[in-house]
Structures are given as structure tokens and as C-alpha cells.
């Protein structure tokens, strides 16, 4: 564990933002070691219903902002509970890319002081939005062979957009570390496990949210409620236009989402339409899941039942294969996936023969990334309807199915 100094257990240096949850962060962490647990929750499949919420541990308050004494206000979100703000945060420690994209989408890019891996952030989409940017070169890298508690004191942030339930499952941090940071610096306010809608068994009251419900929470925290709603309207209009042009379900392509393990010559299976915001760019397009009969990697705890060999893939024979979460940052696995035409069995796949292999969008998506990736995925699955998709990382071929200037204006508060 990172070095713990006794003087850091003194009274808090900051009254700027106060943590007001009924249960302390430490109480949520005991036993958090895996993602095998509760998996129910909302999805963002239907524009007309995607902001509905489910009951959870946050007392039923899922969208209403509450005023506190004087000029303060509070926001309630699982797993933190109710967090009280005396003023809008001016600096934020961020780890996950989806949290950063939420902040950028709400016009708060200047508050971001860190990322887990700044070099891997998908900032390319912002190039298509006038006046929108995030300079990741100036951000502190939180992960360096682990996370050092010292860095949180150095950043001295007003809020930590890091989910302690998630981070407590893999880092050296324990309950005392999170409580110390919370007491001495600032509260935690983030929800990671909505990525898959799977939380550790120990976090039985963990509540899941769609991207847009998370945006609503952050918009309350930063006092810009209209921007999230306006961005959602852009997304909903595009999805409605896409669906209006889709053929009957029986005529839609069979699509598989995988990650290719070249050493094993096998595929890890993801389900195209399963819940969680990591599928918020595939699920709304309502294609047929060619691999639904197999176990999903995330939902099986990455058991061998979710790893299928080349012959099993040939039996399923999807019309389209999407390689999981690497469109912005292709790697060796992506290259091996695109080289399946050189494999003695892989070359017989229909998707390979018809040149229907695609790198898929980023699983860690906030509003801006999601809007772009819905268009990208629509072009990948239905090119005859919506045009050919651009090559990985080439955002210049996007922004045809929605108005990028409108999105930029919303982000910049000009609407």
C-alpha cells in the first residue's frame, strides 16, 4: 500500500465540498475483488424511456437536485450517496475516460486534472467540434505501476470522479485510504460499474445508470442541467432517424462483437445488446446478435465458456464482426483480427470474405463519444443505408448523421 502519514489523518483542509452520504465510502468496499455480482439496471435503447431510473441505495433520488443550507446544493448518486457541494468544483481528479468525456460534454474540460492513462484518451472526436478540445498532454497520469495516494494530495482536487467500489477492487487502496482522502481532500463522485451493469457481490445496493442518467448527475454537480438534455436530444433524433430506415428485424445482419486472442486462435465473446454503457453505441441499432448462444465474457466472469475457437465461430458465421473497443487505438490484437484472411479457417468466415471486419468504438464513452460512435457503428453495420464507415481513428468521415456545430454550441453553452 502507498505510504500513509499520520498527519494526514488530521481534520480536513477543505470545506469546499463536503461528503454527506448516509454510508461512508469505506463501508462499500469490503470484499470488492471482482465484477461478478448484481447485473440488473437500465439501458439506453429507447430514446423515449432511457432516462427512467430504478430504485436503488440512493434513497430514490435519481434526478432531482436538492438545495442545502445557504447557497449549497447536493447531488445523490450511487455508490457515493448524497454529496453536498458548497460551490461548483473548479478542479477534478478523473481516472476513467467516460467521466472525462462527460465533463468535456458539459463544457467543463478545464476542471480535469488527471486521467488513468492520458495517452489512451479518445480525443480525436473533438477535432470535429469547433471550440471543443481536451489537452491530455497536461494531465497527470494516475496509473504508474499502481496508484500512489501521494498524487491525490498533490492534485488537491475539489472532487474525485473515481468510483471507490471499482478502484478498491484492483488497487492497493483499502477503506482507510478512501476515507482519508475523502476527509482530508474531497469526496468521491463517480459510477464505474454502469459500464457493464455488473457490480461486486459485496456492493449489493449498487445502482446502475445509463450514460444520460450519469450526465444528469454530473450536470447537477456542475450546475449546467440544460447541456445534458440538449445533447441527449441530438442523440435521440439521430437514433430515431436511423431506426426509421432499418429493414425488418429478420433482414438485419447477424453481428458478432469479439476480442481476438491470436495466441489461442480464439475469440472472447461480447453480447451486442447486453446492458451497460459500453454497448451504448451498438445496442440502439437493433441488429441481430450472431453470438447470443454463447456466454458473454463480462457476464461469465471471463470463463472459458465465453472463449470460442475458430471452428465455433465458423459455425455461427456472423455477417459482420466488430472487434471490441479499439477503433481509436488499434493494437496488435486489432492487426491480428484484420489478418484473419490469412488464417486457414478464419478466411472462410462470411465477414472475412465480404470484408466486413471492423474495429469497434470505445467502451468508455460519454455523450460526445457516444454520439459519434452511434454514427460510426450504423455505418459499419448498415453501410448500404448510411454510407461506408471511415478507417480506424479517421474522424473526418463522421458528423454526417448529426450536426457537429450544434453539438459544439451545446458544449460551449451557446444554445
Buried (B, 14 or more C-beta within 10 A) or exposed (E): EBEEEEEBEEEEEBEBBBBBBEEBBBEBBEEBEBBBBBBEBBBBBEBEEBBEBEEBBBEEBBBEBEEBEEEBBBBBBBBBBBBBBBEBBEBBBBBBBBBBBBBBBBBBBEBBBBBBBBEEBBBBBBEBBBEBEBEBEEBBBBBEEEBBBEBBBEBBBBBBBBBBBBBBBEBEBBBEBBBBBBBBBBBBBBBBBBBBBBBBEBBEBBBBBBBBBBBBBBBBBBEBBEBBBBBBEBBBBBBEEBBEEBEEEEEBBBBBBBBBBBEEBBBBBBBBBBBBBBBBBBBBBBBBBBBBEBBBBBBBBBEEEBBBEBEBBBEBBBBBBBBBBBBBBBEEBBEBBBBBEEBEBBEBBBBBEEEBBBBBBBBBBBBBBBBBBBBBBBBBBBBEEBBEBBEBBEBEBBBEBBEBBBBBBBBBEEE
